Amino acid sequence: MKTNELLSLLKENASKTLVFEYAPGQLVGANYHITEVKNITIDSVDCGAGTDFWKETIIQLWESPAELGKRDYMIADKALSILNTVDKIKPMEKDVEVKFEYSNSVFHTAQLYVLSHQIKDNQILMHLGVEKTDCKAKETCGVPETAEVAEISCAPGGGCC
């Protein structure tokens, strides 16, 4: 999901609660706050010496210990207001991937993609998830796209990994 798509979704559903599912069946607590919005620039080199460059928006969610047991989730309009305030201070890139950074006592800190969302009843349910790491230089490194990947190892000086 792009940042501009998230902003539109929140605007179109301003009166609905905003709920996040960080893993199947596991919801971010209603005591969450949006604590940081990051404009991230990635300027990278992969194991095949290929370069890449892109930007992302990362929205950090944090559960307040002082509000444990809270039952009412944030309303989309409040989240939109926070993001609009941030945008006035540090403009967000709108046509870039948006991710949500989250952790709790049983879930490690992760930057989660928006896999999908559902509008049901009075709720926007954001389904978040991880993307597995991958080798962008499979062709350069001679890594096949099959299960035999686990058997391949990169040799020193082989131009890979």
TORSE-650249 format. One record per atom (N, C-alpha, C, O, CB): x, y, z; residue in three letters. Coordinates in pm, whole numbers, padded with zeros to 5 digits, always signed. Glycine has a CB too. Layout:
XYZALA/...
//
This chain:
+00084-00117+00000MET/+00000+00000+00000MET/+00089+00124+00000MET/+00189+00130+00072MET/-00096+00000+00122MET/+00053+00219-00078LYS/+00125+00346-00085LYS/+00074+00441+00023LYS/-00039+00426+00071LYS/+00111+00410-00226LYS/+00156+00536+00061THR/+00118+00634+00163THR/-00010+00707+00124THR/-00098+00727+00207THR/+00231+00734+00186THR/-00019+00749-00003ASN/-00139+00822-00047ASN/-00264+00734-00041ASN/-00373+00785-00016ASN/-00120+00875-00190ASN/-00251+00605-00062GLU/-00365+00513-00051GLU/-00412+00502+00094GLU/-00532+00498+00121GLU/-00327+00373-00106GLU/-00316+00498+00187LEU/-00351+00494+00329LEU/-00424+00622+00368LEU/-00527+00617+00435LEU/-00225+00474+00417LEU/-00372+00737+00327LEU/-00435+00864+00362LEU/-00577+00872+00306LEU/-00668+00919+00375LEU/-00351+00982+00309LEU/-00596+00826+00185SER/-00731+00824+00125SER/-00824+00730+00201SER/-00940+00764+00226SER/-00724+00781-00023SER/-00775+00613+00237LEU/-00854+00516+00311LEU/-00901+00575+00444LEU/-01017+00559+00482LEU/-00774+00387+00336LEU/-00810+00642+00514LEU/-00846+00702+00642LEU/-00949+00814+00623LEU/-01043+00825+00701LEU/-00720+00757+00712LEU/-00929+00895+00520LYS/-01022+01006+00494LYS/-01161+00955+00457LYS/-01262+01008+00504LYS/-00967+01095+00380LYS/-01167+00851+00374GLU/-01295+00795+00330GLU/-01370+00721+00441GLU/-01491+00700+00432GLU/-01272+00701+00214GLU/-01297+00683+00545ASN/-01356+00606+00655ASN/-01327+00673+00789ASN/-01298+00605+00888ASN/-01303+00462+00656ASN/-01336+00804+00792ALA/-01292+00885+00905ALA/-01355+00848+01039ALA/-01291+00863+01143ALA/-01321+01028+00877ALA/-01477+00800+01039SER/-01546+00772+01166SER/-01527+00628+01214SER/-01577+00591+01320SER/-01694+00800+01151SER/-01455+00548+01137LYS/-01434+00407+01174LYS/-01311+00392+01264LYS/-01219+00474+01260LYS/-01418+00320+01048LYS/-01311+00287+01345THR/-01194+00259+01428THR/-01085+00199+01339THR/-01113+00132+01240THR/-01230+00163+01546THR/-00962+00223+01378LEU/-00846+00175+01303LEU/-00776+00066+01384LEU/-00717+00093+01489LEU/-00748+00291+01270LEU/-00785-00057+01333VAL/-00734-00174+01405VAL/-00626-00239+01319VAL/-00639-00249+01197VAL/-00849-00275+01438VAL/-00518-00285+01384PHE/-00407-00348+01314PHE/-00391-00493+01359PHE/-00389-00522+01479PHE/-00276-00271+01338PHE/-00380-00583+01263GLU/-00351-00723+01289GLU/-00205-00745+01247GLU/-00174-00745+01128GLU/-00451-00821+01212GLU/-00116-00765+01345TYR/+00027-00776+01315TYR/+00070-00918+01278TYR/+00176-00937+01219TYR/+00107-00729+01433TYR/-00011-01016+01312ALA/+00010-01157+01275ALA/-00131-01218+01273ALA/-00222-01164+01335ALA/+00108-01233+01378ALA/-00150-01329+01203PRO/-00285-01386+01195PRO/-00350-01403+01333PRO/-00299-01476+01418PRO/-00279-01521+01125PRO/-00462-01335+01352GLY/-00536-01345+01477GLY/-00480-01263+01592GLY/-00536-01267+01702GLY/-00542-01484+01518GLY/-00372-01189+01571GLN/-00307-01112+01676GLN/-00323-00962+01647GLN/-00271-00912+01548GLN/-00157-01149+01689GLN/-00395-00892+01735LEU/-00420-00750+01715LEU/-00329-00663+01801LEU/-00299-00696+01915LEU/-00565-00719+01745LEU/-00287-00551+01744VAL/-00220-00448+01821VAL/-00323-00400+01923VAL/-00440-00382+01889VAL/-00165-00329+01729VAL/-00282-00379+02047GLY/-00375-00338+02152GLY/-00441-00205+02124GLY/-00385-00120+02055GLY/-00303-00332+02285GLY/-00561-00187+02177ALA/-00634-00061+02161ALA/-00560+00056+02226ALA/-00593+00172+02201ALA/-00776-00073+02220ALA/-00462+00026+02308ASN/-00382+00129+02374ASN/-00266+00180+02287ASN/-00173+00243+02338ASN/-00327+00075+02505ASN/-00271+00153+02155TYR/-00161+00196+02069TYR/-00166+00347+02042TYR/-00271+00410+02045TYR/-00165+00120+01937TYR/-00048+00399+02017HIS/-00030+00538+01975HIS/+00056+00537+01849HIS/+00135+00446+01829HIS/+00036+00624+02090HIS/+00041+00638+01767ILE/+00133+00661+01655ILE/+00242+00750+01712ILE/+00219+00867+01742ILE/+00061+00727+01527ILE/+00362+00694+01728THR/+00468+00766+01799THR/+00575+00825+01710THR/+00654+00908+01754THR/+00532+00675+01898THR/+00580+00783+01585GLU/+00682+00835+01495GLU/+00643+00804+01352GLU/+00587+00698+01322GLU/+00823+00777+01529GLU/+00674+00898+01264VAL/+00657+00876+01121VAL/+00792+00902+01057VAL/+00850+01010+01073VAL/+00544+00970+01059VAL/+00842+00804+00985LYS/+00976+00812+00928LYS/+00968+00818+00776LYS/+00899+00738+00713LYS/+01062+00691+00972LYS/+01040+00914+00719ASN/+01063+00919+00575ASN/+01197+00851+00552ASN/+01302+00907+00585ASN/+01061+01069+00518ASN/+01194+00732+00496ILE/+01315+00650+00483ILE/+01362+00648+00338ILE/+01282+00634+00245ILE/+01289+00506+00534ILE/+01492+00663+00320THR/+01554+00648+00188THR/+01647+00528+00194THR/+01735+00522+00280THR/+01630+00778+00145THR/+01628+00435+00104ILE/+01715+00318+00096ILE/+01801+00334-00028ILE/+01750+00352-00138ILE/+01633+00184+00091ILE/+01931+00326-00010ASP/+02029+00338-00117ASP/+02121+00218-00100ASP/+02210+00220-00015ASP/+02109+00478-00113ASP/+02100+00113-00179SER/+02161-00016-00146SER/+02244-00076-00258SER/+02236-00036-00374SER/+02054-00113-00108SER/+02325-00173-00217VAL/+02403-00256-00309VAL/+02375-00401-00269VAL/+02390-00437-00153VAL/+02559-00222-00304VAL/+02335-00484-00366ASP/+02306-00624-00333ASP/+02430-00711-00350ASP/+02536-00662-00389ASP/+02191-00678-00420ASP/+02417-00839-00322CYS/+02531-00930-00323CYS/+02586-00955-00463CYS/+02694-01012-00477CYS/+02492-01061-00262CYS/+02514-00914-00566GLY/+02564-00926-00703GLY/+02619-00794-00755GLY/+02643-00780-00874GLY/+02454-00974-00794GLY/+02640-00698-00665ALA/+02692-00564-00695ALA/+02591-00477-00769ALA/+02629-00377-00829ALA/+02819-00576-00777ALA/+02463-00515-00765GLY/+02358-00432-00823GLY/+02317-00324-00725GLY/+02309-00348-00604GLY/+02237-00516-00863GLY/+02291-00204-00776THR/+02249-00095-00689THR/+02099-00072-00702THR/+02038-00105-00804THR/+02326+00034-00723THR/+02041-00017-00598ASP/+01899+00014-00598ASP/+01876+00134-00508ASP/+01959+00165-00422ASP/+01815-00108-00551ASP/+01763+00202-00527PHE/+01730+00322-00452PHE/+01578+00333-00446PHE/+01512+00325-00549PHE/+01794+00450-00517PHE/+01523+00351-00326TRP/+01380+00375-00313TRP/+01352+00443-00179TRP/+01440+00454-00094TRP/+01300+00242-00324TRP/+01229+00488-00164LYS/+01187+00554-00042LYS/+01065+00481+00016LYS/+00992+00412-00056LYS/+01153+00704-00068LYS/+01047+00497+00147GLU/+00935+00435+00218GLU/+00888+00530+00328GLU/+00963+00616+00374GLU/+00975+00297+00277GLU/+00763+00513+00368THR/+00710+00578+00488THR/+00693+00469+00592THR/+00634+00365+00564THR/+00573+00654+00459THR/+00744+00493+00711ILE/+00729+00396+00819ILE/+00658+00466+00935ILE/+00705+00567+00987ILE/+00867+00338+00864ILE/+00545+00409+00975ILE/+00466+00463+01085ILE/+00482+00370+01204ILE/+00450+00251+01197ILE/+00314+00479+01044ILE/+00532+00425+01313GLN/+00557+00344+01432GLN/+00434+00340+01522GLN/+00374+00443+01553GLN/+00678+00399+01510GLN/+00397+00219+01564LEU/+00287+00197+01658LEU/+00347+00150+01790LEU/+00434+00063+01793LEU/+00183+00092+01602LEU/+00299+00209+01898TRP/+00349+00176+02031TRP/+00232+00161+02125TRP/+00141+00244+02126TRP/+00447+00285+02083TRP/+00232+00055+02205GLU/+00128+00032+02304GLU/+00168+00095+02437GLU/+00273+00062+02494GLU/+00102-00120+02322GLU/+00085+00187+02485SER/+00114+00257+02610SER/+00084+00167+02730SER/-00029+00122+02747SER/+00030+00387+02619SER/+00185+00141+02814PRO/+00161+00060+02934PRO/+00062+00127+03029PRO/-00006+00058+03106PRO/+00293+00034+03006PRO/+00054+00258+03026ALA/-00037+00331+03114ALA/-00183+00311+03073ALA/-00274+00344+03150ALA/-00003+00480+03113ALA/-00206+00257+02954GLU/-00343+00240+02905GLU/-00378+00093+02879GLU/-00464+00063+02796GLU/-00363+00320+02777GLU/-00311+00002+02949LEU/-00344-00140+02936LEU/-00491-00161+02967LEU/-00545-00100+03060LEU/-00255-00226+03029LEU/-00556-00246+02892GLY/-00697-00273+02913GLY/-00790-00179+02839GLY/-00912-00198+02842GLY/-00727-00267+03058GLY/-00736-00079+02774LYS/-00819+00014+02696LYS/-00893-00067+02589LYS/-00835-00157+02528LYS/-00732+00128+02630LYS/-01019-00036+02566ARG/-01100-00113+02472ARG/-01132-00037+02343ARG/-01159-00099+02240ARG/-01227-00155+02538ARG/-01129+00094+02349ASP/-01166+00173+02232ASP/-01043+00204+02147ASP/-00946+00264+02194ASP/-01235+00304+02275ASP/-01049+00162+02022TYR/-00939+00186+01929TYR/-00943+00329+01875TYR/-01046+00396+01878TYR/-00944+00086+01812TYR/-00828+00373+01826MET/-00817+00504+01765MET/-00911+00513+01645MET/-00927+00416+01570MET/-00671+00533+01722MET/-00973+00628+01628ILE/-01059+00654+01513ILE/-00971+00698+01396ILE/-00871+00768+01415ILE/-01168+00764+01547ILE/-01008+00657+01276ALA/-00929+00689+01156ALA/-00904+00839+01143ALA/-00797+00879+01099ALA/-01000+00637+01032ALA/-01002+00922+01179ASP/-00986+01066+01169ASP/-00873+01117+01257ASP/-00801+01209+01219ASP/-01116+01136+01207ASP/-00856+01057+01376LYS/-00747+01098+01464LYS/-00612+01059+01402LYS/-00517+01138+01404LYS/-00762+01032+01605LYS/-00604+00938+01347ALA/-00480+00894+01282ALA/-00448+00986+01164ALA/-00333+01025+01145ALA/-00492+00746+01233ALA/-00550+01021+01086LEU/-00531+01111+00972LEU/-00484+01248+01019LEU/-00397+01308+00955LEU/-00661+01125+00892LEU/-00539+01296+01128SER/-00497+01425+01184SER/-00350+01423+01224SER/-00277+01519+01199SER/-00585+01462+01305SER/-00308+01314+01287ILE/-00166+01300+01327ILE/-00078+01302+01202ILE/+00023+01372+01198ILE/-00145+01167+01407ILE/-00116+01224+01101LEU/-00035+01215+00979LEU/-00033+01347+00903LEU/+00069+01384+00845LEU/-00087+01103+00889LEU/-00145+01419+00902ASN/-00149+01550+00837ASN/-00061+01651+00910ASN/+00003+01735+00846ASN/-00293+01602+00830ASN/-00058+01644+01043THR/+00030+01731+01120THR/+00176+01701+01088THR/+00256+01793+01067THR/+00005+01714+01271THR/+00210+01574+01084VAL/+00347+01534+01049VAL/+00382+01586+00910VAL/+00491+01639+00888VAL/+00362+01379+01054VAL/+00288+01572+00816ASP/+00311+01612+00677ASP/+00339+01762+00665ASP/+00413+01805+00577ASP/+00191+01575+00591ASP/+00280+01842+00753LYS/+00305+01987+00752LYS/+00446+02018+00804LYS/+00509+02114+00759LYS/+00200+02060+00837LYS/+00493+01938+00898ILE/+00626+01960+00956ILE/+00735+01903+00867ILE/+00834+01970+00837ILE/+00634+01897+01097ILE/+00718+01780+00825LYS/+00812+01708+00737LYS/+00727+01639+00633LYS/+00673+01531+00659LYS/+00902+01605+00817LYS/+00715+01697+00514PRO/+00629+01636+00412PRO/+00665+01489+00385PRO/+00781+01453+00369PRO/+00638+01716+00283PRO/+00559+01408+00382MET/+00577+01266+00353MET/+00576+01245+00202MET/+00505+01315+00130MET/+00466+01181+00420MET/+00656+01150+00156GLU/+00647+01106+00018GLU/+00517+01029+00006GLU/+00491+00938+00085GLU/+00772+01017-00025GLU/+00435+01064-00091LYS/+00301+01004-00098LYS/+00296+00879-00187LYS/+00214+00791-00164LYS/+00201+01106-00149LYS/+00381+00872-00287ASP/+00374+00760-00382ASP/+00479+00654-00350ASP/+00545+00600-00439ASP/+00393+00812-00525ASP/+00494+00624-00221VAL/+00591+00525-00176VAL/+00521+00424-00084VAL/+00414+00452-00030VAL/+00712+00593-00103VAL/+00583+00310-00067GLU/+00531+00205+00021GLU/+00520+00258+00164GLU/+00610+00327+00213GLU/+00621+00079+00016GLU/+00410+00224+00231VAL/+00396+00255+00372VAL/+00406+00124+00450VAL/+00348+00023+00412VAL/+00260+00329+00402VAL/+00481+00129+00558LYS/+00496+00014+00647LYS/+00466+00060+00789LYS/+00470+00179+00819LYS/+00640-00049+00637LYS/+00436-00037+00874PHE/+00410-00007+01015PHE/+00514-00079+01098PHE/+00531-00200+01085PHE/+00266-00048+01057PHE/+00582-00006+01185GLU/+00681-00062+01275GLU/+00613-00091+01408GLU/+00546-00004+01465GLU/+00803+00034+01293GLU/+00631-00212+01457TYR/+00560-00254+01578TYR/+00637-00363+01650TYR/+00711-00441+01589TYR/+00419-00302+01543TYR/+00619-00367+01781SER/+00666-00480+01863SER/+00586-00482+01991SER/+00522-00384+02028SER/+00820-00468+01893SER/+00591-00595+02059ASN/+00536-00606+02195ASN/+00621-00710+02268ASN/+00725-00753+02217ASN/+00383-00647+02193ASN/+00579-00749+02386SER/+00663-00839+02467SER/+00681-00978+02406SER/+00774-01049+02445SER/+00603-00853+02604SER/+00596-01018+02313VAL/+00610-01150+02251VAL/+00634-01144+02101VAL/+00641-01247+02034VAL/+00486-01231+02278VAL/+00648-01023+02047PHE/+00668-01005+01903PHE/+00782-00907+01883PHE/+00775-00792+01927PHE/+00538-00955+01833PHE/+00887-00952+01815HIS/+01006-00870+01792HIS/+00973-00746+01708HIS/+00876-00746+01632HIS/+01116-00953+01723HIS/+01052-00643+01720THR/+01032-00523+01640THR/+01047-00558+01493THR/+01144-00620+01452THR/+01132-00412+01680THR/+00948-00517+01416ALA/+00948-00547+01272ALA/+00881-00433+01196ALA/+00793-00364+01248ALA/+00876-00681+01243ALA/+00925-00416+01075GLN/+00858-00324+00982GLN/+00766-00410+00897GLN/+00812-00493+00817GLN/+00963-00241+00893GLN/+00637-00389+00914LEU/+00536-00476+00856LEU/+00469-00410+00736LEU/+00432-00293+00741LEU/+00432-00514+00960LEU/+00455-00487+00629TYR/+00384-00442+00511TYR/+00234-00449+00534TYR/+00187-00525+00619TYR/+00424-00526+00388TYR/+00160-00368+00460VAL/+00014-00382+00459VAL/-00016-00489+00355VAL/-00002-00467+00234VAL/-00059-00243+00425VAL/-00058-00606+00402LEU/-00091-00716+00311LEU/-00228-00695+00248LEU/-00248-00724+00130LEU/-00087-00849+00386LEU/-00322-00644+00329SER/-00457-00615+00282SER/-00528-00536+00391SER/-00474-00515+00499SER/-00536-00748+00247SER/-00648-00494+00360HIS/-00732-00430+00462HIS/-00877-00467+00437HIS/-00917-00502+00326HIS/-00713-00276+00461HIS/-00956-00458+00542GLN/-01099-00487+00534GLN/-01175-00374+00601GLN/-01134-00322+00705GLN/-01132-00625+00601GLN/-01286-00338+00540ILE/-01380-00246+00603ILE/-01498-00332+00644ILE/-01567-00388+00560ILE/-01422-00127+00506ILE/-01520-00340+00774LYS/-01636-00419+00820LYS/-01693-00352+00943LYS/-01621-00308+01033LYS/-01596-00567+00850LYS/-01826-00347+00944ASP/-01897-00280+01052ASP/-01843-00138+01066ASP/-01846-00060+00971ASP/-01883-00358+01186ASP/-01794-00104+01182ASN/-01744+00031+01207ASN/-01591+00030+01222ASN/-01535+00102+01305ASN/-01809+00091+01334ASN/-01525-00053+01140GLN/-01383-00078+01160GLN/-01306-00088+01028GLN/-01355-00142+00929GLN/-01364-00205+01240GLN/-01185-00033+01031ILE/-01087-00059+00925ILE/-00989-00157+00988ILE/-00922-00123+01086ILE/-01014+00076+00873ILE/-00979-00275+00933LEU/-00885-00375+00984LEU/-00769-00386+00886LEU/-00786-00430+00772LEU/-00954-00515+01004LEU/-00652-00345+00932MET/-00531-00349+00851MET/-00458-00480+00880MET/-00413-00503+00992MET/-00439-00225+00880MET/-00446-00565+00778HIS/-00373-00691+00791HIS/-00227-00664+00756HIS/-00195-00633+00641HIS/-00435-00804+00699HIS/-00141-00676+00854LEU/+00002-00650+00836LEU/+00077-00783+00831LEU/+00028-00884+00880LEU/+00057-00560+00949LEU/+00194-00780+00771GLY/+00275-00901+00767GLY/+00415-00872+00720GLY/+00446-00761+00675GLY/+00211-01004+00677GLY/+00498-00971+00732VAL/+00638-00959+00692VAL/+00656-01011+00550VAL/+00578-01094+00502VAL/+00731-01036+00790VAL/+00755-00963+00487GLU/+00799-01016+00358GLU/+00930-01088+00387GLU/+01016-01037+00459GLU/+00815-00902+00247GLU/+00946-01206+00331LYS/+01070-01280+00351LYS/+01184-01212+00276LYS/+01165-01150+00172LYS/+01054-01427+00305LYS/+01303-01226+00332THR/+01419-01174+00261THR/+01441-01256+00135THR/+01397-01371+00126THR/+01546-01176+00352THR/+01509-01197+00040ASP/+01530-01263-00088ASP/+01661-01213-00148ASP/+01708-01105-00113ASP/+01410-01237-00184ASP/+01717-01288-00236CYS/+01837-01248-00309CYS/+01791-01181-00439CYS/+01724-01243-00521CYS/+01931-01371-00338CYS/+01828-01055-00456LYS/+01792-00982-00578LYS/+01884-01018-00694LYS/+01855-00985-00809LYS/+01796-00832-00553LYS/+01994-01084-00665ALA/+02095-01112-00768ALA/+02101-01260-00803ALA/+02209-01312-00831ALA/+02231-01065-00721ALA/+01986-01328-00802LYS/+01987-01472-00829LYS/+02052-01505-00963LYS/+02132-01598-00972LYS/+01844-01525-00827LYS/+02018-01430-01066GLU/+02073-01457-01199GLU/+02224-01435-01200GLU/+02299-01517-01252GLU/+02005-01367-01306GLU/+02269-01323-01143THR/+02412-01292-01137THR/+02488-01397-01058THR/+02599-01436-01095THR/+02435-01154-01075THR/+02428-01443-00949CYS/+02494-01540-00861CYS/+02473-01684-00905CYS/+02534-01776-00848CYS/+02444-01522-00720CYS/+02388-01706-01004GLY/+02361-01843-01049GLY/+02274-01921-00952GLY/+02284-02043-00945GLY/+02490-01915-01069GLY/+02189-01851-00878VAL/+02101-01918-00783VAL/+01971-01954-00854VAL/+01900-01865-00903VAL/+02073-01827-00658VAL/+01938-02083-00861PRO/+01814-02123-00928PRO/+01691-02083-00847PRO/+01699-02063-00726PRO/+01813-02274-00953PRO/+01578-02072-00914GLU/+01452-02034-00851GLU/+01377-02155-00797GLU/+01254-02155-00793GLU/+01363-01959-00950GLU/+01449-02260-00755THR/+01385-02383-00709THR/+01426-02417-00568THR/+01502-02343-00505THR/+01418-02500-00803THR/+01377-02527-00518ALA/+01407-02572-00381ALA/+01554-02604-00361ALA/+01600-02608-00247ALA/+01324-02693-00347ALA/+01629-02627-00470GLU/+01770-02660-00453GLU/+01854-02542-00407GLU/+01975-02556-00390GLU/+01826-02714-00580GLU/+01792-02425-00387VAL/+01863-02308-00337VAL/+01934-02340-00207VAL/+02046-02293-00186VAL/+01767-02192-00318VAL/+01873-02417-00121ALA/+01931-02449+00009ALA/+02063-02525-00005ALA/+02146-02521+00086ALA/+01833-02531+00091ALA/+02083-02593-00118GLU/+02205-02670-00137GLU/+02318-02588-00197GLU/+02434-02629-00192GLU/+02176-02789-00226GLU/+02286-02471-00252ILE/+02387-02386-00316ILE/+02459-02304-00209ILE/+02396-02253-00116ILE/+02322-02293-00422ILE/+02588-02292-00223SER/+02661-02200-00136SER/+02752-02117-00223SER/+02804-02164-00324SER/+02742-02277-00026SER/+02770-01994-00185CYS/+02853-01903-00264CYS/+03000-01926-00230CYS/+03037-01931-00113CYS/+02813-01755-00239CYS/+03082-01939-00333ALA/+03225-01960-00314ALA/+03295-01824-00305ALA/+03253-01728-00370ALA/+03285-02046-00430ALA/+03401-01817-00225PRO/+03477-01692-00220PRO/+03525-01653-00361PRO/+03574-01737-00437PRO/+03598-01705-00122PRO/+03510-01525-00392GLY/+03552-01477-00525GLY/+03453-01510-00634GLY/+03479-01479-00751GLY/+03685-01535-00560GLY/+03340-01570-00602GLY/+03241-01610-00701GLY/+03149-01497-00744GLY/+03060-01518-00827GLY/+03160-01722-00648GLY/+03167-01376-00688GLY/+03084-01263-00725GLY/+02948-01265-00658GLY/+02858-01193-00700GLY/+03066-01261-00873GLY/+02933-01344-00554CYS/+02804-01356-00487CYS/+02824-01358-00336CYS/+02929-01400-00286CYS/+02729-01484-00534CYS/+02728-01313-00268CYS/+02718-01319-00120CYS/+02854-01309-00052CYS/+02861-01313+00071CYS/+02651-01448-00079CYS/
//
